[in-house]
């Protein structure tokens, strides 16, 4: 069975990052090892656990895929994984710009 739990170590790390939740990127890796129904359950449980752990009004963005060079084990979600990888790469590409906007917003708050 695929049980999902947020470890004490991960919770501690998230607690240290309080106030910077917008900088956190979550990746549900090796999602090709389970079928579509199991993936829905794991994804939902992960969001539920993160929601209880993170003190952010917005739900954390979780990228789903199989981020390694091996062929997918289960092709049910291949299209989804490709779209998620494209979204992640776009998100990472705009990080420098987001950083500049964040700094300007901090200055405006002062």
C-alpha angles and dihedrals in degrees: 000000000000107000117183122209136160107233122225088247093055091045089051091051092049090049090054089053095054109141091029099070091126088066095056119103118191122203125193098203131193090024089151089077092075133052126253096266093049090047091055090052095047092046092050092047091048092052090047092051093045091048091056092045102043120065095213125122089222126068113249116254110245119196113209124206150089105277104191137083098258120105116263114269094207117033096193093102101029093122091049092049091051092050091047091050091051090050091049092050091049090048092051092046093057095046094101091053092047089051091056092048090049091052091050091049090051090052091049090053091058 
